[in-house]
Each structure stands twice: as structure tokens, then as C-alpha cells.
């Protein structure tokens, strides 16, 4: 693949998780305004995040299977279109419909189904098109794009809300159209050389994968869900605190929300660029990242002023940025191309479940105790770090330099004994 064409392919693939990220992060700044404009409770507003994520989590494995059976691109492009149409429906409902909240929820569910066919399948597509250390580097870029979307979206959401509070909903179709064009024009998949396996054989193959690799694979799933659960829970908390306690709204609020996400994005990019295919380093960085998150969340109980609070919070963002690219590389390389879509999609499902659980659970914890919220979060990340230490066992294969192997895990042996 020529370098110019490869760059355009990477740009197209990276646009897909960026679009997905906008689905929740762009709405975070407008949630308090939505609550007042539509006369909703805080719980009802949080459900606009939850329904998106739960719907996505349900449909991700289904679309992952279809992407294995047919092609990645034939799922991604219609999914992006549905995503944009869901945003359009939510915007129209906010502006003109009597039962606005009901139709917003329908639109958000449509977006969730669309999101199911985006980032997780983009991970599988990356695994198909790139190999070895280059695969890890591109996956790092994909995760950095995800982080960039999280950085950009609160600011963009706040800017669009200056026009009208439901402005972010109208932005979705525009952003999706750009990604559809990039994907349609610049992503070229290789034609399948053989017929896809029957459903029975496909399921047997998946059971074989999880039987052999299940212990460490489910541990990595849990780590990914934990990172997204804590990230969106903390963002929900910060959004409320900035508006209720500090009277910070609009673009300034979006910019402040973007600070920890900027650290996450930068760390994700640097991590993906340097881990190569070294499984030992991946495991160490996963544990280190989770321990940094633990230290940060535990220390946040001591600070209420914004500057020291955010100075400590960014440590958790750096930790998350260390963890996620390593998880992406481990999971994407764990199976061959024929079942990669389902395995990465299942990972995407549990990540979405983490996102879905974050705002309502943190809303409940906020009512109980601020200190309890942070300490329980620190306890969770510490437990997950311990599980990663105990259940993920890796050793480098002497044939590490062999570039002809089709899977990262044919070059580097990962064991669970």
C-alpha cells in the first residue's frame, strides 16, 4: 500500500471512532440545559446517554458477526448513515415535537444501533489491513482518534449549543456524512478468497477461542469497561459541579471538560506508537495505568478547588491512555480475521456498557457522598489491576521478528497457565 493511500486509509478509519465518540461526549455539556428546557429529572436526562450505550452494546455483537460474514465496510457505511439520521430525529424532536423526550430517546436508540457498527468494527478492519508493529501503531491512532473525539466533542457541543440548546443533535448528520465519504472512497478491503463459515462452525470457533483464551480475554474486557465507566462517570460529575457550584457554562465549560480528555488522547497516541508487539510491555502498561487511576481517584477526596482537582484528575486520564491502546492490541491480535469482528465487537459492547452505567451510577454516588464516590472508584480500579496482574500471563516468542505471521498472537505467545 502506497504511503499516500495508506495515510488516507488511516484517516478514514480514524474518523469512524471519532464519530462514535461524539455520540455521548458532545451531549455532556447540554445535559443540565436539556433538563431545564424539557422539565426532566436528572435521572431522565442521564438516560439519553444510557439508552445510546445499551442499544449499542446489544447490537455490537450482531453487527460484528455480520462484518465477519460479509465485510467490514458493508456494515460501517450504513451504520454511520443510521447514526446521522438518529441525530437528525433527535434534533427535530427537540425543536418541533410535542413529546420531545420520547422522540429524542428513539433517535438516541437509532444512534446506538448505528454506533454498534462503527468503532469496534473499525478495530477489526485495522487488524485486517495492518500487521505486526504497524497494527499496534494504527490501533494507537484509532484510540487517539477516540480520545480526540472526546476532547473535541464537549467544545463542539458547547459551541453548537450557543446557537440553540439542541444544536449538538443537528451536528451529527454533518459529521457522519464526512466519515461516510472518507470510508467509501479510501477504505479498500481485500476480497474474501473463501466462503464464510456456517453459523454452526462460526459459533464453534468462537467457543474454541474463549475456551483457550477466555480467562485473560474477559479480564481485558473488564479493564476496558472499567476505564470507560470511570471516565464518563467522572465527566458527568464534573459537568454538574462546574454548572451548579461554579456557574461555569458554555464554551468555557466544554473547554474545561476537554482538559482530562486531552491528556488521555495524547497518552493513547504515544502508547500506541511505542508498544509495537511486545506483550510484556503491554501488560505492564495496563497495570501501571490502572494503578495511576487508583492513586488519582483516591487522592481526589482531598481537593475541591478546581486547579488542584484537575491537576490530580489528569493522572487518571494518563492512566486510561496507557491502558486502552494496549487492550486494543491484545484483543485485536487474539484471533484470526474470520472471527475478529465478533471478538472486537464484544469488547466494544462491554465498553459501551461501562459508558452506559457511568452517569446513572455516579449520579447515585454523588447523592450519597463525594468521598465515597472517589474511594469506591479507586477500589474498583485497584481490583481490576490485581486481576490483570494475576490472570494475564505473557511471554515473548523467540520468533518475534517473523513478520509473515497473520496474527500478533502467532508471533507472540500469550498463555493463561
N, C-alpha and C positions, 0 to 999 in steps of 0.2 A: 504494500500500500504506500503510494507516494506521500511524502510528508505533508504537502498542502492538503491533499484529500484526507489524510489521517487527521489533521488538525480540524477540518470541517466536520468529520465524523465524530470526533471527541466533543466538539462544540454542540453538535446536535444531541448527542447522548446526554451531555451535562445539562442541557436545557430541560430535560424531562423531569429529574428530581427537583430542579429549581421550581418548576411549575407546581409540582405536588406540594412542596413546602408552603407555597403561598396560601394553600387551602385553609390552613389554620392560623399561621403566624400573621397573615395580613389582617385577620379579623380581631386579633387580641386587642389592639388599641381602641376599637369601636364597641367592644362589649358593654362597657358602662353606659355609653350613649344609646345603644340598642335597648338596653334595659329600661331607660327612662322614656325613650320615644315610643316604644310599643307597650309600656306598662307591664313589664315582665319581672319575674323574680330572678335573683342571681342564679338560682339553680336552672331555671328555664333557659337563660342565656348560655350557661355552660353547656347545655345540651346541643347547641348549634355546633360546638366543637366535637362533642361526644358522638353525635349521630354520623358525622362525616367519618370519624375514625373507626367506629364499629362497623359501618357499612363497608368501608374499605377492607377491614380485617376479614369480614365474611367472604368477600368476593375475590380477594387476592389469590388464595389457593386455586380457585376455579379458573381464573384467568391465567394463572401460572401454568396449570395443566394444558390449557388451550394453546399457550405460547410454545410449550414443548411439542405439542402435536402438530401445530401448523407452522407459525413463525412468530418471532417477537414483534416485528413491525406491524403485522396484520392485527395485532391486539393493541399496540401502543397508540397508533394513529386514531382509531375510533374512540379509544378511551379518553384521549385528550379532547376530542370534539365533544363527547358527553360531559366532560368536566366543565368545559366552557359554557355549554348550554345550561347546566345546573346553576352556574353563577348568574347567567342571564335571567333565569326564572326567579332566583332569589332577589335580584335587583328590581325586577318588575313587581314582585310581590311587595317589597318594601315601599315602593313608590305609589302603587295604584291599587293593590288588592285590599279588600276588607279584612279577610282572615290572613293577614300578612304573615304571622308567625308560622301558621300551618304550612303555607306555601314556601316559606324560607326553609323549613325543615325538609320539605320534599326536594327542593333544589339542592340542599346540602347533602341529602342522601344520594341524589344523582351524581353530585361531585365525588362522593365517597366511592361509588362504583367506578367512576372514571379514574380516580386516583389509584384504584386497585390495579389498573393496567399501566401504571407509569413507572415509578422509581424501582420497585422490586424487579420488574421485567427488564428495566434498563441495566440493572446489575447483571442479570443473566446474559443480556446482549453483550455487555462488556466482556464477560467470561468467554463468549463465543468468538469474539473478534480479536481479542488480545490474549497473549500468553505470557507466563512466567513473571519476571520482574516488571515488564511493561504492563501486565494486567493489574498488578498491585498499584502501580503509579496512576493508571487511569481510574481505578476504583477510588483512589485517594482524591482525584479530581472530582469524581462523581459525588463523593461525600462532602468535599469542599463546596461544590455547587449547591448541595443540600443546605450546607451551613450558610453560604452566600444568600440563598433564598430566605433563610431565617433572619439574616442581618438586614436584608433589603426590605423584606415584607412589612415590618412594623412602620418603617419610614414611608414606604409607598402607601400603605394603608392609611396612615395619618394624613398624607398629602391628598389622597383621593377623598378622604372624609371632610377636608376643607371645602370641597365643592358641595357635597351633600353627605349626610352621615352614612348612607348605604353605598357610597361611591366605590368602596372596595369590591362589592359584588359585580359592578359593571366592568371592573378591570380584568376579571378572569377571562372573558371571551377573547380579549385582545392578546393577552399573554399566551393563551393556549394556541391561538392562530399562528403566532410566531414559531412556537415549538413544533406544531404540525408541519409547517412548511420546511423547517430545518430537517426534521426527521424524514419526511417524504423525499427530500431532494438529496440528502447527503449520507443517509444510512443505507448501505448496500449489504444485504445478507447473502451468504452462500446458499445455493440451492441444496435442499436435502437430497442426499445421494441414495437414501433408502426409505422405505415406508416407515411411518411412526409405529411404535409398538401398540398392540391392542391394549385396551383398558386393563384387562387382567394382568398382562405381563408388565405393564407400566406400574400398577399397584404393587405387584410382587417385587419389582425392582426397588421401589421406594421403601418397602418394608425391609429389604436387604440393607439398604443404605442406613436406615435408622437403627437396625439391629446391630450393625457393625460400629457405627459412629454416633449412636444416639446419645450416649452419656455426655460427651463433650459438646455435641451439636445443640442439645437442648439447653446446656449451660450457656452457650454463646447467645442463644435466643433470649434467655432470661436477662443476660447482661445488656443486650440491645434494648429490650423493653424497659429495663430499669433506667437506662440513660435518657430515653425519650419521656418516660413517666416523670422523672425528676425535672427535666428541662421544661416541659410545658406546665407542670405544676408550679414551679418557681416563677415562670413568666406570668402565669395567672395571678399569683400572689403579688408580684411587683406591679402589674398593671393596676390592680386595685389600690395598692399602697400609694403609688405615685399620684393617683387622682384623688383619693379620699383623704390622705394625710398631708400631702404636699401641694395639692391643687395644680399638678403638672398635667397638662393635656396637649393634644395636637401633635405637631411635628416634633416638639421637644420631647414629649413622652415617647414617641416612636424611636427617636434617636437614642434615648437612654436605654430603652428595651433592647436596642441593637448592640449595645456595648458587650455584654457577655457572649452574644452570638458571633460577634466579630472575632473574638478570641477562639471560639470553637471552630469557626471556618478556617482561620489561619493555621491552627494546630492540625486540623484534619488534612489540609493540603500538604503541610510539611511532613506529617507522619506517613501519608500515602506515598510521598516522593522518596522516602528513605528506607521503608521497611523491606522493599524488594520481595523475596520469597523466603525470608528467614523466619521460621515458625517460632523459634525460641525468643527472638526479639518481639514478635507479635504477642506472645503470651505475657512476657514481662511488661510490655507497654499496657496491655489490658489491665493487669493487676495494679500497676503503678497509677494508671488513670483513675481506677475505682477508688484507690486509697487517697488520691488527691481530692476526689469528690467527697469522700468521707471526712477528711480534715476540714475542707471548706465548709460543708454543711454544719458540722459540729461547732465550728468557730463562729458562724453567723449569729448564734444566740447572743453573742457578746456585743453586737453592733446594731444600732438603729439609724445613725446618721448615714446619709446616702453615700458619701465618698468612701469612708472605710468599709461600708457594707459591700459596695460594688468592687472594691479592691480585693476583698476576700472571695466574693462570688465568682470572679473571673478565674480563680484557681480551679473551681469545679468545671468551668467551661473548657479550660485547658485539659483537664482530666477526661472529659467527654470526647474532646477532639483526639485524644490518644487512643481511646477505646474503639470508637466506631469504625475507622478505616481498617483496623486490624481484624475486627469481627467480619467486615465485608470481605476481606481477602480470604479468611479462613473458610467462611461459608460458601463463597462463590467457587472456591477451588476444591470443595469437598466431594463433588460428584461430577460425572461426565455431562456432556452437553444435552443428552437426551432427557435427563431429569433435573437439570439445573434450574429451569424455570420454576418448578414446583418448590424445590428446596429454598431458593432465594425468596420466593413469594411467601412461603410460610414464615420466613424470617421477617419479611415486611409486615405480615399480619400481626405478629406479636409486637413489633414496633408500634404499629397503629393502635393496638390495644393499650400500650403504655401511654400514648398520646391521649387516647380517649379517657383513661382513668385519671390522668393528672389533674385537670381543672376541678372536677367534682370532689375528688378525694382531698385535694389541697384546700378547697373551699370549706369542707367539713373540718379539716385540721385547723384552719385559721380560726374557726369559731371556738375550738377547744382551747388551744394555747399556741402562741407563736413559737415558744421554745420547744414544745413537744413536736411541732411540725418539723423543725430543723433536726432535732435529735433523732426522731424516728426515721427521717430520710438518711441521716448519717449511718444509722444502724442497718438500714436496708443495703446501702452501697457496700458496707463492710462485709456483710454476709455474702453478697454476690462475689466480692473479691476473693473471699475464702473459698467459695465453690469453684471459681476459676482456677485457683491455686491447686486445689485437690483433684479436680475432675478433668482438667486439660493437661495431658502429658505429651510432650513433643520431643522428637529427636531428629536432627538433620541427617538426611540420607547422603552418603558419600558421592552419589551421582548428581549432586546439586547443580552442577554445571551443565547437565544434559538439557538442552533447550528443545529437544524434539518431542518431549512428552506432552501429552494433550492436557494433562491436569496438574495443577500445583501439587496435588497430593500423590502424584506418581513420581514427582521429583523429590518431595519431602514427605517422609512418613510421619503420620500422626497416629499415636496409639492411645488407648484408653485403659490399658492394663496398669 
